[in-house]
Amino acid sequence: MYRKALPEGHHEIARCLNNLAVLYKNQERCDEAEPLFLRALEMWLKALPEGHPDIVRCRNNLATLYRSKEGLL
């Protein structure tokens, strides 16, 4: 719904992608989560200043995903 109502790259779309990726990661669907995290991060990097909490959170989510894929968590 957001994709129809908001312009491409809007930060709320990025938030939804990130939240869906978190759900997929929690369901151990890491291969589906990774591209969503990456797309959300890309959108936030274009829309927000470096160091913004959403950017930091998304990078942390990606790091957690990568650690779990390598069996470190």
VOBA-1610 file (N, C-alpha, C; in pm, whole numbers, padded with zeros to 5 digits, always signed):
BEGIN
Met+00081-00118+00000Met+00000+00000+00000Met+00087+00126+00000Tyr+00194+00126+00083Tyr+00282+00243+00086Tyr+00344+00270-00050Arg+00377+00166-00123Arg+00441+00185-00253Arg+00350+00259-00349Lys+00219+00245-00333Lys+00125+00317-00419Lys+00104+00460-00370Ala+00105+00479-00239Ala+00071+00608-00181Ala+00190+00702-00167Leu+00311+00647-00156Leu+00429+00730-00131Leu+00525+00726-00249Pro+00606+00830-00265Pro+00703+00829-00376Pro+00812+00725-00354Glu+00868+00676-00463Glu+00978+00578-00458Glu+01091+00632-00370Gly+01140+00547-00281Gly+01250+00586-00195Gly+01208+00654-00065His+01078+00667-00042His+01030+00731+00081His+01075+00651+00203His+01111+00722+00309His+01165+00656+00428His+01066+00559+00492Glu+00937+00579+00478Glu+00839+00485+00535Glu+00838+00353+00460Ile+00866+00357+00331Ile+00879+00233+00254Ile+01002+00157+00304Ala+01110+00229+00327Ala+01231+00167+00380Ala+01204+00104+00516Arg+01127+00172+00599Arg+01094+00119+00732Arg+01015-00012+00719Cys+00921-00016+00628Cys+00842-00138+00607Cys+00929-00252+00556Leu+01020-00222+00464Leu+01111-00324+00413Leu+01199-00378+00525Asn+01249-00288+00608Asn+01333-00330+00720Asn+01254-00418+00817Asn+01132-00378+00848Asn+01050-00456+00941Asn+01018-00595+00884Leu+00989-00602+00756Leu+00963-00731+00693Leu+01089-00817+00695Ala+01203-00756+00671Ala+01330-00829+00676Ala+01356-00884+00816Val+01325-00807+00919Val+01341-00855+01056Val+01252-00977+01079Leu+01130-00970+01032Leu+01040-01084+01046Leu+01098-01207+00976Tyr+01145-01189+00853Tyr+01203-01301+00779Tyr+01326-01357+00853Lys+01409-01269+00905Lys+01527-01316+00978Lys+01487-01397+01099Asn+01387-01350+01172Asn+01339-01422+01290Asn+01278-01557+01255Gln+01229-01569+01132Gln+01175-01696+01084Gln+01283-01781+01017Glu+01408-01735+01027Glu+01523-01802+00967Glu+01513-01810+00815Arg+01453-01708+00756Arg+01443-01695+00610Arg+01545-01590+00566Cys+01671-01616+00599Cys+01778-01519+00581Cys+01799-01479+00436Asp+01784-01573+00344Asp+01804-01539+00203Asp+01699-01442+00151Glu+01582-01442+00213Glu+01477-01346+00176Glu+01495-01214+00250Ala+01552-01220+00369Ala+01569-01099+00450Ala+01679-01009+00396Glu+01789-01068+00354Glu+01905-00989+00314Glu+01874-00883+00207Pro+01811-00917+00096Pro+01786-00811-00005Pro+01694-00701+00046Leu+01604-00734+00137Leu+01516-00631+00194Leu+01594-00535+00282Phe+01683-00589+00366Phe+01768-00503+00447Phe+01853-00413+00358Leu+01911-00470+00254Leu+01998-00392+00164Leu+01921-00282+00093Arg+01799-00312+00049Arg+01718-00210-00019Arg+01678-00100+00079Ala+01639-00137+00200Ala+01604-00036+00300Ala+01724+00052+00331Leu+01839-00009+00348Leu+01960+00068+00376Leu+01991+00164+00262Glu+01982+00117+00140Glu+02006+00203+00023Glu+01912+00322+00022Met+01786+00299+00050Met+01687+00407+00051Met+01717+00508+00162Trp+01749+00457+00280Trp+01779+00548+00392Trp+01906+00626+00368Leu+02006+00564+00307Leu+02131+00637+00279Leu+02108+00753+00183Lys+02011+00740+00095Lys+01979+00848+00002Lys+01896+00958+00069Ala+01815+00920+00167Ala+01718+01013+00224Ala+01760+01076+00356Leu+01851+01011+00428Leu+01884+01056+00564Leu+02033+01083+00578Pro+02071+01166+00674Pro+02214+01191+00696Pro+02283+01069+00758Glu+02409+01053+00727Glu+02489+00944+00784Glu+02481+00951+00936Gly+02467+00836+00998Gly+02457+00830+01143Gly+02316+00839+01196His+02219+00856+01108His+02078+00860+01151His+02044+00726+01216Pro+01963+00727+01321Pro+01930+00602+01391Pro+01873+00492+01301Asp+01795+00527+01199Asp+01742+00424+01110Asp+01853+00357+01031Ile+01953+00433+00989Ile+02067+00377+00916Ile+02148+00286+01008Val+02173+00333+01128Val+02250+00255+01225Val+02176+00125+01257Arg+02047+00133+01280Arg+01966+00016+01313Arg+01968-00086+01199Cys+01954-00038+01077Cys+01954-00128+00962Cys+02089-00196+00945Arg+02196-00121+00962Arg+02330-00182+00954Arg+02348-00287+01063Asn+02297-00258+01181Asn+02304-00355+01290Asn+02223-00480+01256Asn+02105-00460+01198Asn+02023-00574+01158Asn+02096-00660+01054Leu+02162-00595+00959Leu+02239-00669+00859Leu+02353-00747+00923Ala+02423-00683+01015Ala+02534-00750+01083Ala+02485-00872+01159Thr+02372-00858+01226Thr+02315-00970+01299Thr+02275-01083+01204Leu+02219-01046+01091Leu+02183-01145+00990Leu+02306-01221+00942Tyr+02413-01148+00910Tyr+02535-01212+00860Tyr+02597-01302+00966Arg+02595-01258+01091Arg+02649-01343+01199Arg+02566-01470+01213Ser+02436-01459+01203Ser+02352-01578+01217Ser+02371-01672+01099Lys+02394-01617+00979Lys+02417-01702+00861Lys+02548-01779+00875Glu+02644-01721+00945Glu+02773-01787+00963Glu+02776-01874+01088Gly+02663-01883+01156Gly+02655-01966+01275Gly+02718-01906+01398Leu+02735-01773+01397Leu+02800-01707+01510Leu+02700-01667+01618Leu+02572-01679+01590Leu+02470-01644+01691Leu+02395-01768+01732
//
